[in-house]
């Protein structure tokens, strides 16, 4: 047994030696070194556009959903477009509809199985500011987790726009529709 320990001890000591570690001997560049791989000759590269440093505090209404007074923005700072609504629909159906239902009414299979607290009926939130909906998606609320890691600020504003479209579609008054749209409704155009 002593011979085995005597033979294993040098091997254990050599295993901890940095000269044997391939990571210590690999070819690599350090900041500010010269590199022949890039046209500017620098090894250190600039961060990609839109990169945010870890732990950075984002400010501005688009990132926070708050106005200068710290209150939620009444209206989204991102203009609604057909493309924005399409993006909002896509992300709503992926991340939100599972719990809140495809109409945002809180009716889904997941909601039926939640015994502690049901997901919110988004149709009841027509009077809250757009910034409030954005902040709930960003920070979470109650049992709902934050989705800031899954959705960019622009995608969250797109979901807010889509939720507003869902709310409008579920509470539209037929008399307020344009005549050409009313004519296409069953029982209206006859």
N, C-alpha and C positions, 0 to 999 in steps of 0.2 A: 504494500500500500504506500509505503514511504517513497519507493522508487517511482510509482505512478505520480505522486504529488510533486516530486523533484523534477520529473520530466514535464509535467503540465505547467508548473510555475513560470518558466521562461516563456512558454507560448502565451500564457495569459498576459504577461507583461508586454510582450510584443504586440498583442492584439490592441492594446491601448495606445500604441505609439502612432503619432500622427503621420509618420513617414509611410505607414502602410495604408493609410486612408486615401482612397482614390479621389475623394472630394477635395482633399488638400493639394493634390497634384494636378488637378484638371486645368486646362487652359481657360482663363477667364480674364475679363477686364475689370478694372476698378474705375470709379468715377474720375473724370478728367484725364484719363489715359488716352493716348493716341490709338486709333483703330484704323486698320486698312479696309475694313468692311463697309464703311460709310463714306460718302463723297466728301462730307465736311471734315473727315479725319478724327472725329470725336467718338469715344466709346459711349459716353453718357447721352441718352436720348431725351428729348422733351416728352412730357406726358401727352397721351392722346387728347384730342379736343373733347371737352366735356367732362374730363376727369375731375373728381372731387377728392381732396385729401381726406384720409380717414379722420373722423372726429371733427371735421369742419362743420361749422354752423351755417346752414343755408339761410339766406334771407331773401326778401323780396316776396311779393304776393303770389307769384307763380309757384314758388317752392313751398311756401308756408300756408297759403290760403287765408292769410291775415292782412288786414290793411295797416296803415301806419299807426292807427290807434290801438292795435292789438286785437281788434274784433274780427270775426270771420267776415270775409268779403261777401257782400250781398249778391253780386253777380260775378260769374267766372271771368277771369282776365284773359281767357283764351276764347277767341271768337268761334261760335259754332259753325261748322261747315259739314257738308255731306261726308267728307273723309274723316273728320273728327268723330262724327256720330257712328260711322262704320267701325272705327277703332274702338270707340266706347262700347258698342254692342259686342264686339268680339271679346273684349276683356271682361265685360259684365257677365257674359255667358260662361266664361271660363272660371272666373274667381268669385263672382257674387251670386249668380243664379242658383248655385248648388244649395245655398241656404235660403236666400231671399226669394227664390222662385223666378221663373222666366219673365213674369210681369212685374216683379218687384213687390209683390203683395204678401210676401212672407210664407207662401204656400209652396212647399217642396217636400220631397220624400225625406230629406235630412231634417227638415223642420218638424215633420210628424214624429220623428224618433228622438227629438230633443226634449228631455223631461225637465231640465233645470230652468231654462228660459228660451222661449221661441225667438227666432230672428225677427228683426223689426219689419213691419209692413212699410215699405218705402213710399207707398201711396199716401201715407199719413204725414209725410214730411215735405209737403208742397210749400209750406210757409217758412221753412228754415232757410237761412242763407246758403248759397252755393259753397262758400268757404267752410261752412260747418260740415257738409257732406265730405268735402275734400279732407278736412282734418280728421274725421272719423276713419276714413280709409287710410290715412297716413299714420295715425297714432293708435288706432283701435279704440274700442269702446265696449265695456262690459266683457262678455265672452268672445266678442269679435276681435281677432288678432289684427295687428297693424299689417298693411299691405305695401308699405313704402319700399320694402326690399324686393317685392315682386313687380311693382308697377312704377314706372317713372312718373315724375310730376305731370308731364303732359298726358300720359295714359290715364292717370287718376282724374285729371280735368275732363278727359274724353268720357270716362265713366260717369262723371257728374252730368255732363251734357246728355248722355244717353238716359240716365235716370230721369232727368227733366222731361225728355221726350216720352218716356214710358208713362210718367205721371200725366202729361198732357193727353196722351192717347187714351188713357183709361178714364179720363174725366172730361173728355171733349163734349161740347154741346152741339147737337146736330145743326141747330139754327145758326151757329157761328161759322160753320164750314162754308167754303166757297160754293157757289151754285153748281159748278162743274163737278165738284167732288160729291155734293149731295145727290146729283143726278145719277151717279154710279152706285149709290147705296141701294140695297134691296128694299123695295116698297116705297122709296122716296121719289124715284124718277118717273113714276107712272102717272 
